[in-house]
Amino acid sequence: MSNLLKRITKWDVKFNPTRIKEVLEQLRPNMLANVQATFPEIVAMETQVKQVLDGEGVATIDYPFYLSFGREMWRLQRAGISGDSLAREAQVLIQKWVGRGLAQPVLEVIRTQVFNIAPVGP
């Protein structure tokens, strides 16, 4: 029973609204600076993905799924993954999204044209 009370007490302290407000007030300037730095990159990437989708004749109802693929690719590059590792990770993501019903050729065009990642070699 003491373990239960200990957990409840820890949760109560952790999710104290006053404490959360204080922490967020301290973090907000850096969080805002990060948003201001990254959102232009994301918007530019999404615009490029949409241009590919337009060129490939993809139905607009499918755009959100391809944009999610693009965001995952963007995160990989932002994490500093590059070279063969990035190409392999991109291939894994392509297979994931193909499994969800997206067209592999379109995903490959996004990989190559938007992210400048060559296909995985044999």
N, C-alpha and C positions, 0 to 999 in steps of 0.2 A: 504493500500500500504506500510506503514512503516513496517508492520509485514513481508511482502515479502522481503523488503530490509534487514531487520534484519536477516532473515533466510539465505539469500544469503551471507551476510557478515560473519555470523558465519560459514557457510560452507567453505567459502574462507579461513578463518583463520585456521580452523580445517584441511583442506587438502592442506595447503601450503607445497610444496615439501621440502623446506629448513627446516621447523619445523619438518616435518615427519622424515627427515634424522637425525636431531639432537636427536630426541626421540629414534629412532631405534639404533643409535650409543650408547646411554646410556643403552638401554635395552639388546642389543645383547649379552654381556657376560653372563648374567643370562639366556637368552633364549638358548644359546648354551649349557650351563651346564645342563639345563633341558632336552634338546634333548639328550645329551650324557648319561644322567641317565635313561631316559624312553625308548629310542629306543631299547636297549638290551632286556628290559622286553617285549616290543611289538613283537620283532622278535622271542623271545622264545615262547610266547603265540601262535603266528601264526604258528610256526613250530609244536607245539603240535596239533593245530587244523587240520593242513594238515595231520598229522599222523592219526588222527581219521578219516578224510575224506578218506584217502587211505584205511584204514581198513574197512570202511563201503561201499567201492565201489562207492563213489560219483564221478560223471563225472567231469573232471577238469574244464569244462566250468562253473560249478556251484560254484567253489571254492571262487570266489570273494564275493559272497553273504554270504556264511558261514563265511568267514573271517570278513565281516562287522558285523555279529552277534557276533563273538568273540571279536571284538574291542568294541562293545557296552557293552558286559559283563565285559570286562577288565576295562572300564571306571567306571562302577558301583562299582567294587571292589576298584578301585583307589580312588573313592570319599568317601570311608570309610563306605559304606553300608555293613552290615553283618547280619548274623543270618536269622531269619524269613523274615525280610524286604528284604534281598538280594534274598532269595528263591522266594518270591512273585514277585519281580521285574524281576527275571530271567524267571518266568513263563509268565509274560506279554510279554517279549521280544520273547519268544518262540512262543507265539500265534501270535505276529506281523509277524514273519518271516514265520510261517506256512501259514498265510494269503497271503504272497507273493510267496508262492509256494515251500518253502523248506520242507524237510521231518522232521516231529516232532521227530521220534526216533533218527535221527542223531543229531538234536539240543540238545536233552536230553543227549545223550552221551557226547557231547561237554561240556554241563553244568556240568555234573558229573565228567568226567575224567579230563578235562582241568582246570576247575575252582573249583572243589571239593565242589559243591553245591548240597545238597540233594534236592529231589523233595519236593514240597509243600505238607504238610500233609492234610488229609481230613478235 
